[in-house]
Amino acid sequence: MKEEQTSYGSLEPTKLLIKNATIVNADNSFVADVLCKDGTIIEIGQNLNISHDEGDVIDATGLLLMPGGVDPHTHMELPFMGTVASDDFYTGTRAGLVGGTTTIIDFVIPAPGQDILEAHGQWMERAEKSASDYSFHVAITWWDDSVSEAMGVLAQDHGVNSFKHFMAYKNAIMADDEILVNSFRRASELGAICTVHAENGELVDTLQKQMLARGITGPEGHPMSRPPEVEGEAANRAIVIADMMNVPLYLVHTSCKQSLDAITRARASGQRVYGEVLAGHLLVDDSVYRNPDITFAAAHVMSPPFRPKEHQEHLWNALQSGNLQTTATDHCCFCEPQKMVGKDDFTKIPNGTAGIEDRMHVLWHHGVNTGRLTENEFVAITSANAAKIFNIYPQKGAIQVGADADMVIWDPSKKRTISKDTHHQNIDFNIFEGMEVEGINVITISNGEIVYRDGKVNAERGRGRHIARPLFSSDSRALQKSIEKNSVAKVDRKII
């Protein structure tokens, strides 16, 4: 990780004025000035001015002003597979701010049998050091009546409107069909959304044993034991259960044509199904697992694994067509000593890679610069769509009056080369190592404060806020007052 850089100064002005920016939202672009006060956008217009002693002024002539990124899938400080992810909530969110991501939605993952509310409290405590705003999905890893009750408490009192289900990781956190049915039904009652990690855990377990029996112990055994069919089957099964239980479904890290086809069919039939794709799955292929350097190959072990290159075009096409709506990172860092625990048995390699600092840059370079995405579509897939799906729009994901002043000032002509030697992520590897990208953020603004500017970081530990997310049902309007006791929301949020 790059050494801590000296701050360019404490920046706590009452107001911040951005002049002459080309504002790029998901739905339109226009040139205007943006005035922020106390962390909120209070005015957008022409020829706005403030006096020197009122706050800071940034001239953004020739630059783009876009909503700060929303990463709906991160795992900071995650205890997993006998170790703990190397990025905590401070280092991880700080790296995100450097890369233009101003909000994360992380995951509370209770151990099987653990009190769900206790686990939520543990993650909330860990997140107190966050440098950016954060929110939580909560995983359902086991089931009894107490879990059902806890889901209600989380939804009504703690602003949790999404529940995660791992269909993989047998004998650990895997949710079987009984758990899926019960949890999906309860989420439907509450007006919440369900998310799934779609891999058939039984098949993975069987295939892993087969690989080891054949003497395949290196990282190449990882994708061989988790082929696309394993993901496609689980995605289709989750979609069918969600349809029967009448609950909206969000599939994380869609990595292959098989699961994408399941999403596309469901959406064509009118079912509320949403799909997420990782920047890594769009750009990295499975050849990395056949690299003779085991440390290199092991560094890429994550689930689902990187796929054969032909799947990437299907994923890009789905982003363009709208069948995939969001991009994320599944940011979950493990350094070489942690990965090498599995050097003789690929099933023991901790699953996870980094990316929160690089997601927006690589998506701009390979999406906008190639013509695959427009600037407005870029905003949609990096912030606005996630904010809408998880019900924090337009507080997040939009530059408009009343929204949080979370923004990036983007120079579409500026270049940088991605490297583990210069990144801020707390990991000794970068899956995009050596990639030159054109189009990067030169300033990141979080809650009206300049937290990153021209290579210098000013993101204090603990400055991030917990963002509560209202439920989606009509009943959630009656719960709004209760939820906002635990929230920092400043604007009305759309109920979808």
Protein Blocks (a to p, Z undefined) as FASTA:
>chain_A
ZZddddebdcddfbdcdehiacddfkbccddddddeehiafbdcehiacdfklmccddfe
hiacddddddfbdcehiaeehiacfbdfklmmmmmmmnopabdcddddddehiafklmmm
mmmmmmmmpcbdcddddddfbdcfklmmmmmmmmmmnopabdcddfehihilbccfklmm
mmmmmmmmnopacddddddfklmmmmmmmmmmnopabfklmmmmmcfklmmmmmmmmmmm
mmmnopacddehifbfklmmmmmmmmmnopacdddddfklmmpcfklmmpfblklmmmmg
ccdddddfklmmmmmmmmmnopafbdcekpacddfklmmmmmmomklgccddehklmmmm
mmmmmmmmnomacfklmmmmmmmmmmmmnopafkgopacehiacddddddfkbccdddfk
lmmbdcfbdfkgoiacehiafbdceehiafbgghiacddehkaccdddddfbfklmmmmm
mmmmmpcbfbdcddZZ
